[in-house]
Amino acid sequence: MSKPVVVFGATGFTGRLVVDALMDLGVADVILGGRSAERLGALAEEHGGLDFRVADARQPETLGALVEGAHVVIDTAGPFAEFGEPVVQAAIGARAHFLDTTGEQAYMLNVLQRFHGVARERKVAVVNAQAFEFALGYCCAAMLAECDTTLHTIDVFNRVEGFGTTRGTQKSGLGALAADAWVRKNGQLKSRGLSPLPLEVQFPNSKKTELGVPFPGGEALHLARVHPQVENITTNVVLPRKIARAAMALWSMRPLYRRLHRAGLGRLVERRIDAGPDGPDERSRALQFFKVLARGQGPGGTATVMCEGVDPYGITGTIAAVGAKMLVDGAPLDIGVVSTDQAFGPSAFLDALSPHGVSLVR
């Protein structure tokens, strides 16, 4: 029986990486989705004549035909706070599992609050943030919490060496800076605040102390649902010290930025972004190294689990595709709005990424 995987936003930068990864994994039935019939047709021909469907998240009435008969829907069309929820709703309505590549915490929280119950009723998994920073962070943090049930604090640190972001990442970042940012503190979701101190961190096999600045992550939303003993959870991005200090100053100016964003600054900056390249080229991506570290603290001291690899955008395409293939091959471990570790199991998912260059460091 055919189990189609629909990739929405297929002609975008990340969408193309997801389609390539699905082809490499041997997924048999892939359907391309997006706004431009011409671009979809060209991409379909590149892959030997795949089926494609035209749809627009800004016109929700077009999404029913997009997801009809789908087993899995992968959404790569951001910013997700603006375009994501109609696609989630359409996928659940079609009883299809849903994955996306978001990095937007506010959107993820809305999806969790709005769609968890109905997704469970429809017996489907909705997995936000099938991207390198959150999917790997979820799995590393969950492995820590499973190995030591006395941990009360887990901080996740994302570090990327090398420069280059996609237009979608830049737009999502603009929106995220204007939204509330949440951490888990003393067992409750709380605002990160305007002037939190950066966290110091040392990565395994390094004597260098680095600074992690606030990043609105999904770990605070999901980890404690399975591991309630972990009462304090943050997500952080590691930056060079001078840039970290500037980032903290910018973080503290978020109320002003919010007002400017609502007044139209965001649209102005987005137009500038649209005039730039789609994203880093393949050579540049090969020079981008990433590390995702989960650090746990408890009565027994400190423990860490880390993933590392090359090409964060390429591995994001693989992460989304691997998740889809696991859903095609079998049922998820849990249903509803769930994180990567809850849907697939942290160890099993990281094992599936090992052939693609993701290494686990304990």
GUDREN-198801 format. One record per residue (C-alpha): residue number from 1; residue in three letters; chain; y, z, x. Coordinates in nm, 3 decimals. Layout:
N
NUM; ALA; A; Y; Z; X
...
//
This chain:
362
1; MET; A; 0.000; 0.000; 0.000
2; SER; A; 0.341; -0.098; 0.136
3; LYS; A; 0.587; 0.180; 0.218
4; PRO; A; 0.923; 0.010; 0.274
5; VAL; A; 1.186; 0.163; 0.503
6; VAL; A; 1.541; 0.066; 0.404
7; VAL; A; 1.805; 0.086; 0.679
8; PHE; A; 2.153; 0.107; 0.529
9; GLY; A; 2.436; 0.014; 0.763
10; ALA; A; 2.182; -0.198; 0.949
11; THR; A; 2.437; -0.432; 1.110
12; GLY; A; 2.645; -0.149; 1.257
13; PHE; A; 2.609; -0.017; 1.610
14; THR; A; 2.366; 0.265; 1.528
15; GLY; A; 2.197; 0.070; 1.251
16; ARG; A; 2.093; -0.204; 1.493
17; LEU; A; 1.948; 0.057; 1.730
18; VAL; A; 1.748; 0.206; 1.442
19; VAL; A; 1.614; -0.136; 1.339
20; ASP; A; 1.517; -0.215; 1.700
21; ALA; A; 1.335; 0.119; 1.727
22; LEU; A; 1.147; 0.065; 1.400
23; MET; A; 1.031; -0.275; 1.525
24; ASP; A; 0.920; -0.121; 1.856
25; LEU; A; 0.723; 0.146; 1.668
26; GLY; A; 0.545; -0.119; 1.464
27; VAL; A; 0.680; -0.015; 1.124
28; ALA; A; 0.557; -0.299; 0.905
29; ASP; A; 0.798; -0.311; 0.611
30; VAL; A; 1.166; -0.282; 0.705
31; ILE; A; 1.446; -0.385; 0.469
32; LEU; A; 1.802; -0.423; 0.595
33; GLY; A; 2.095; -0.301; 0.388
34; GLY; A; 2.469; -0.335; 0.420
35; ARG; A; 2.788; -0.490; 0.283
36; SER; A; 2.783; -0.836; 0.444
37; ALA; A; 2.518; -1.086; 0.337
38; GLU; A; 2.611; -1.309; 0.629
39; ARG; A; 2.567; -1.038; 0.893
40; LEU; A; 2.250; -0.907; 0.729
41; GLY; A; 2.103; -1.257; 0.720
42; ALA; A; 2.175; -1.311; 1.087
43; LEU; A; 2.016; -0.978; 1.183
44; ALA; A; 1.715; -1.048; 0.960
45; GLU; A; 1.658; -1.377; 1.143
46; GLU; A; 1.679; -1.202; 1.480
47; HIS; A; 1.377; -0.997; 1.372
48; GLY; A; 1.169; -1.280; 1.232
49; GLY; A; 1.300; -1.296; 0.878
50; LEU; A; 1.321; -0.942; 0.745
51; ASP; A; 1.422; -0.883; 0.385
52; PHE; A; 1.776; -0.764; 0.324
53; ARG; A; 1.983; -0.625; 0.038
54; VAL; A; 2.360; -0.622; -0.007
55; ALA; A; 2.513; -0.292; -0.120
56; ASP; A; 2.830; -0.089; -0.072
57; ALA; A; 2.850; 0.293; -0.080
58; ARG; A; 3.201; 0.259; -0.222
59; GLN; A; 3.040; 0.092; -0.523
60; PRO; A; 2.757; 0.332; -0.617
61; GLU; A; 2.634; 0.096; -0.890
62; THR; A; 2.508; -0.135; -0.611
63; LEU; A; 2.288; 0.132; -0.452
64; GLY; A; 2.010; 0.133; -0.712
65; ALA; A; 1.899; -0.215; -0.606
66; LEU; A; 1.928; -0.112; -0.240
67; VAL; A; 1.677; 0.174; -0.268
68; GLU; A; 1.444; 0.027; -0.531
69; GLY; A; 1.082; 0.072; -0.422
70; ALA; A; 1.180; 0.236; -0.093
71; HIS; A; 0.957; 0.501; 0.064
72; VAL; A; 1.222; 0.602; 0.318
73; VAL; A; 1.596; 0.534; 0.325
74; ILE; A; 1.778; 0.565; 0.659
75; ASP; A; 2.157; 0.580; 0.627
76; THR; A; 2.361; 0.497; 0.938
77; ALA; A; 2.689; 0.411; 0.759
78; GLY; A; 2.954; 0.672; 0.834
79; PRO; A; 3.183; 0.851; 0.813
80; PHE; A; 2.927; 1.032; 0.602
81; ALA; A; 3.176; 1.271; 0.443
82; GLU; A; 3.329; 0.960; 0.287
83; PHE; A; 3.028; 0.738; 0.221
84; GLY; A; 2.711; 0.946; 0.253
85; GLU; A; 2.654; 1.138; -0.069
86; PRO; A; 2.616; 0.837; -0.304
87; VAL; A; 2.336; 0.706; -0.079
88; VAL; A; 2.162; 1.046; -0.079
89; GLN; A; 2.181; 1.057; -0.458
90; ALA; A; 2.047; 0.703; -0.493
91; ALA; A; 1.754; 0.771; -0.259
92; ILE; A; 1.654; 1.089; -0.440
93; GLY; A; 1.684; 0.906; -0.772
94; ALA; A; 1.436; 0.648; -0.642
95; ARG; A; 1.203; 0.926; -0.517
96; ALA; A; 1.250; 0.806; -0.161
97; HIS; A; 1.269; 1.027; 0.146
98; PHE; A; 1.611; 1.017; 0.309
99; LEU; A; 1.726; 1.035; 0.672
100; ASP; A; 2.069; 0.984; 0.822
101; THR; A; 2.238; 0.992; 1.161
102; THR; A; 2.536; 1.208; 1.072
103; GLY; A; 2.703; 1.464; 1.296
104; GLU; A; 2.934; 1.601; 1.022
105; GLN; A; 2.872; 1.964; 0.931
106; ALA; A; 3.085; 1.970; 0.616
107; TYR; A; 2.893; 1.675; 0.473
108; MET; A; 2.561; 1.839; 0.561
109; LEU; A; 2.661; 2.160; 0.385
110; ASN; A; 2.763; 1.966; 0.074
111; VAL; A; 2.430; 1.782; 0.071
112; LEU; A; 2.238; 2.109; 0.110
113; GLN; A; 2.428; 2.275; -0.175
114; ARG; A; 2.425; 1.976; -0.411
115; PHE; A; 2.088; 1.813; -0.358
116; HIS; A; 1.830; 2.066; -0.232
117; GLY; A; 1.703; 2.158; -0.578
118; VAL; A; 1.675; 1.805; -0.715
119; ALA; A; 1.513; 1.679; -0.392
120; ARG; A; 1.245; 1.947; -0.428
121; GLU; A; 1.191; 1.849; -0.793
122; ARG; A; 1.145; 1.486; -0.684
123; LYS; A; 0.918; 1.599; -0.397
124; VAL; A; 1.118; 1.421; -0.127
125; ALA; A; 1.261; 1.530; 0.206
126; VAL; A; 1.632; 1.483; 0.277
127; VAL; A; 1.687; 1.514; 0.653
128; ASN; A; 2.046; 1.495; 0.771
129; ALA; A; 2.145; 1.453; 1.135
130; GLN; A; 1.847; 1.261; 1.274
131; ALA; A; 2.058; 1.215; 1.587
132; PHE; A; 2.016; 1.334; 1.942
133; GLU; A; 2.239; 1.641; 1.933
134; PHE; A; 2.125; 1.801; 1.607
135; ALA; A; 1.763; 1.687; 1.578
136; LEU; A; 1.693; 1.806; 1.932
137; GLY; A; 1.901; 2.120; 1.884
138; TYR; A; 1.710; 2.207; 1.567
139; CYS; A; 1.377; 2.168; 1.743
140; CYS; A; 1.473; 2.363; 2.056
141; ALA; A; 1.620; 2.647; 1.851
142; ALA; A; 1.318; 2.658; 1.618
143; MET; A; 1.078; 2.671; 1.913
144; LEU; A; 1.270; 2.969; 2.052
145; ALA; A; 1.265; 3.149; 1.718
146; GLU; A; 0.892; 3.084; 1.672
147; CYS; A; 0.803; 3.206; 2.021
148; ASP; A; 1.008; 3.527; 2.001
149; THR; A; 1.062; 3.673; 1.656
150; THR; A; 1.290; 3.946; 1.798
151; LEU; A; 1.573; 3.706; 1.883
152; HIS; A; 1.889; 3.787; 1.690
153; THR; A; 2.123; 3.525; 1.842
154; ILE; A; 2.076; 3.158; 1.923
155; ASP; A; 2.352; 2.943; 2.070
156; VAL; A; 2.298; 2.567; 2.107
157; PHE; A; 2.481; 2.371; 2.378
158; ASN; A; 2.515; 1.991; 2.390
159; ARG; A; 2.616; 1.826; 2.715
160; VAL; A; 2.663; 1.454; 2.783
161; GLU; A; 2.749; 1.301; 3.120
162; GLY; A; 2.905; 0.958; 3.104
163; PHE; A; 3.167; 0.816; 2.872
164; GLY; A; 3.156; 0.600; 2.565
165; THR; A; 3.145; 0.659; 2.190
166; THR; A; 3.106; 0.434; 1.889
167; ARG; A; 3.377; 0.368; 1.636
168; GLY; A; 3.171; 0.562; 1.382
169; THR; A; 3.149; 0.867; 1.608
170; GLN; A; 3.525; 0.862; 1.664
171; LYS; A; 3.598; 0.839; 1.291
172; SER; A; 3.349; 1.115; 1.211
173; GLY; A; 3.509; 1.335; 1.476
174; LEU; A; 3.851; 1.290; 1.318
175; GLY; A; 3.717; 1.401; 0.982
176; ALA; A; 3.520; 1.692; 1.128
177; LEU; A; 3.830; 1.830; 1.299
178; ALA; A; 4.006; 1.839; 0.961
179; ALA; A; 3.715; 2.015; 0.785
180; ASP; A; 3.606; 2.379; 0.788
181; ALA; A; 3.362; 2.474; 1.064
182; TRP; A; 3.090; 2.730; 1.005
183; VAL; A; 2.876; 2.955; 1.222
184; ARG; A; 2.623; 3.219; 1.124
185; LYS; A; 2.747; 3.568; 1.204
186; ASN; A; 2.565; 3.887; 1.107
187; GLY; A; 2.344; 3.683; 0.877
188; GLN; A; 2.627; 3.512; 0.686
189; LEU; A; 2.797; 3.174; 0.710
190; LYS; A; 3.150; 3.237; 0.832
191; SER; A; 3.441; 3.027; 0.954
192; ARG; A; 3.444; 2.978; 1.331
193; GLY; A; 3.810; 3.081; 1.330
194; LEU; A; 4.109; 2.929; 1.502
195; SER; A; 4.083; 3.086; 1.847
196; PRO; A; 3.719; 3.161; 1.933
197; LEU; A; 3.646; 3.217; 2.298
198; PRO; A; 3.444; 2.943; 2.472
199; LEU; A; 3.091; 3.049; 2.561
200; GLU; A; 2.972; 3.044; 2.920
201; VAL; A; 2.639; 2.877; 2.988
202; GLN; A; 2.414; 2.789; 3.280
203; PHE; A; 2.165; 2.509; 3.231
204; PRO; A; 1.816; 2.544; 3.382
205; ASN; A; 1.794; 2.442; 3.749
206; SER; A; 2.171; 2.476; 3.786
207; LYS; A; 2.379; 2.755; 3.938
208; LYS; A; 2.698; 2.619; 3.783
209; THR; A; 2.858; 2.816; 3.500
210; GLU; A; 3.005; 2.584; 3.238
211; LEU; A; 3.206; 2.627; 2.917
212; GLY; A; 3.087; 2.546; 2.567
213; VAL; A; 3.358; 2.494; 2.305
214; PRO; A; 3.305; 2.507; 1.927
215; PHE; A; 3.127; 2.218; 1.761
216; PRO; A; 3.047; 2.225; 1.387
217; GLY; A; 2.668; 2.206; 1.397
218; GLY; A; 2.379; 2.204; 1.155
219; GLU; A; 2.182; 2.485; 1.320
220; ALA; A; 2.393; 2.750; 1.144
221; LEU; A; 2.307; 2.589; 0.809
222; HIS; A; 1.931; 2.555; 0.849
223; LEU; A; 1.772; 2.775; 1.117
224; ALA; A; 1.803; 3.107; 0.934
225; ARG; A; 1.641; 2.962; 0.621
226; VAL; A; 1.310; 2.973; 0.807
227; HIS; A; 1.396; 3.237; 1.067
228; PRO; A; 1.617; 3.494; 0.889
229; GLN; A; 1.588; 3.735; 1.181
230; VAL; A; 1.826; 3.508; 1.375
231; GLU; A; 2.153; 3.644; 1.240
232; ASN; A; 2.397; 3.478; 1.480
233; ILE; A; 2.396; 3.100; 1.539
234; THR; A; 2.655; 2.871; 1.696
235; THR; A; 2.670; 2.511; 1.816
236; ASN; A; 2.882; 2.414; 2.115
237; VAL; A; 2.970; 2.111; 2.324
238; VAL; A; 2.991; 2.160; 2.700
239; LEU; A; 3.299; 2.008; 2.863
240; PRO; A; 3.463; 2.021; 3.207
241; ARG; A; 3.683; 2.329; 3.232
242; LYS; A; 4.019; 2.152; 3.210
243; ILE; A; 3.907; 1.948; 2.911
244; ALA; A; 3.749; 2.256; 2.754
245; ARG; A; 4.078; 2.443; 2.766
246; ALA; A; 4.259; 2.148; 2.609
247; ALA; A; 3.989; 2.126; 2.341
248; MET; A; 4.030; 2.496; 2.258
249; ALA; A; 4.405; 2.448; 2.223
250; LEU; A; 4.342; 2.152; 1.990
251; TRP; A; 4.093; 2.361; 1.791
252; SER; A; 4.357; 2.629; 1.737
253; MET; A; 4.596; 2.363; 1.604
254; ARG; A; 4.355; 2.255; 1.331
255; PRO; A; 4.574; 2.371; 1.036
256; LEU; A; 4.855; 2.145; 1.160
257; TYR; A; 4.613; 1.859; 1.223
258; ARG; A; 4.471; 1.905; 0.873
259; ARG; A; 4.812; 1.860; 0.715
260; LEU; A; 4.883; 1.553; 0.928
261; HIS; A; 4.540; 1.410; 0.848
262; ARG; A; 4.599; 1.446; 0.475
263; ALA; A; 4.943; 1.291; 0.514
264; GLY; A; 4.789; 0.970; 0.649
265; LEU; A; 4.751; 1.027; 1.023
266; GLY; A; 4.373; 0.988; 0.993
267; ARG; A; 4.402; 0.640; 0.839
268; LEU; A; 4.648; 0.533; 1.105
269; VAL; A; 4.418; 0.646; 1.386
270; GLU; A; 4.117; 0.485; 1.216
271; ARG; A; 4.294; 0.149; 1.219
272; ARG; A; 4.344; 0.188; 1.593
273; ILE; A; 3.976; 0.276; 1.632
274; ASP; A; 3.871; -0.031; 1.431
275; ALA; A; 4.056; -0.249; 1.680
276; GLY; A; 3.832; -0.124; 1.962
277; PRO; A; 3.473; -0.209; 2.059
278; ASP; A; 3.175; -0.110; 1.840
279; GLY; A; 3.046; 0.123; 2.111
280; PRO; A; 2.926; 0.145; 2.471
281; ASP; A; 2.724; -0.147; 2.603
282; GLU; A; 2.363; -0.114; 2.713
283; ARG; A; 2.453; -0.069; 3.080
284; SER; A; 2.700; 0.210; 3.001
285; ARG; A; 2.450; 0.382; 2.772
286; ALA; A; 2.192; 0.384; 3.051
287; LEU; A; 2.435; 0.592; 3.258
288; GLN; A; 2.481; 0.857; 2.989
289; PHE; A; 2.266; 1.165; 3.046
290; PHE; A; 2.228; 1.433; 2.783
291; LYS; A; 2.103; 1.791; 2.774
292; VAL; A; 2.055; 1.999; 2.460
293; LEU; A; 1.997; 2.367; 2.534
294; ALA; A; 1.906; 2.646; 2.291
295; ARG; A; 1.969; 2.993; 2.433
296; GLY; A; 1.829; 3.294; 2.251
297; GLN; A; 1.914; 3.659; 2.295
298; GLY; A; 1.723; 3.963; 2.177
299; PRO; A; 1.597; 4.305; 2.283
300; GLY; A; 1.377; 4.145; 2.549
301; GLY; A; 1.664; 3.957; 2.711
302; THR; A; 1.752; 3.588; 2.719
303; ALA; A; 1.523; 3.285; 2.672
304; THR; A; 1.597; 2.911; 2.672
305; VAL; A; 1.445; 2.582; 2.561
306; MET; A; 1.608; 2.255; 2.663
307; CYS; A; 1.564; 1.882; 2.600
308; GLU; A; 1.708; 1.618; 2.829
309; GLY; A; 1.712; 1.243; 2.859
310; VAL; A; 1.920; 0.927; 2.895
311; ASP; A; 2.117; 0.714; 2.647
312; PRO; A; 2.211; 0.942; 2.355
313; TYR; A; 2.285; 0.651; 2.121
314; GLY; A; 1.959; 0.477; 2.203
315; ILE; A; 1.761; 0.796; 2.152
316; THR; A; 1.941; 0.853; 1.821
317; GLY; A; 1.803; 0.521; 1.701
318; THR; A; 1.458; 0.629; 1.817
319; ILE; A; 1.488; 0.974; 1.655
320; ALA; A; 1.572; 0.819; 1.318
321; ALA; A; 1.292; 0.564; 1.350
322; VAL; A; 1.032; 0.819; 1.462
323; GLY; A; 1.118; 1.039; 1.164
324; ALA; A; 1.082; 0.744; 0.929
325; LYS; A; 0.747; 0.646; 1.079
326; MET; A; 0.618; 1.002; 1.043
327; LEU; A; 0.715; 0.990; 0.674
328; VAL; A; 0.542; 0.653; 0.634
329; ASP; A; 0.227; 0.784; 0.804
330; GLY; A; 0.210; 1.117; 0.619
331; ALA; A; 0.386; 1.375; 0.403
332; PRO; A; 0.667; 1.593; 0.539
333; LEU; A; 0.589; 1.957; 0.613
334; ASP; A; 0.859; 2.065; 0.368
335; ILE; A; 1.065; 1.903; 0.095
336; GLY; A; 1.420; 1.938; -0.027
337; VAL; A; 1.718; 1.925; 0.206
338; VAL; A; 1.560; 2.028; 0.535
339; SER; A; 1.622; 2.001; 0.907
340; THR; A; 1.418; 1.798; 1.154
341; ASP; A; 1.200; 2.091; 1.261
342; GLN; A; 1.131; 2.187; 0.899
343; ALA; A; 1.034; 1.832; 0.801
344; PHE; A; 0.817; 1.743; 1.100
345; GLY; A; 0.751; 2.056; 1.308
346; PRO; A; 0.951; 2.113; 1.627
347; SER; A; 0.671; 2.068; 1.878
348; ALA; A; 0.520; 1.768; 1.701
349; PHE; A; 0.854; 1.593; 1.679
350; LEU; A; 0.944; 1.651; 2.043
351; ASP; A; 0.595; 1.534; 2.144
352; ALA; A; 0.659; 1.212; 1.952
353; LEU; A; 0.980; 1.161; 2.152
354; SER; A; 0.818; 1.224; 2.489
355; PRO; A; 0.709; 0.858; 2.540
356; HIS; A; 1.071; 0.758; 2.479
357; GLY; A; 1.213; 0.959; 2.767
358; VAL; A; 1.294; 1.296; 2.609
359; SER; A; 1.175; 1.577; 2.836
360; LEU; A; 1.123; 1.939; 2.733
361; VAL; A; 1.228; 2.210; 2.980
362; ARG; A; 1.131; 2.572; 2.915
//
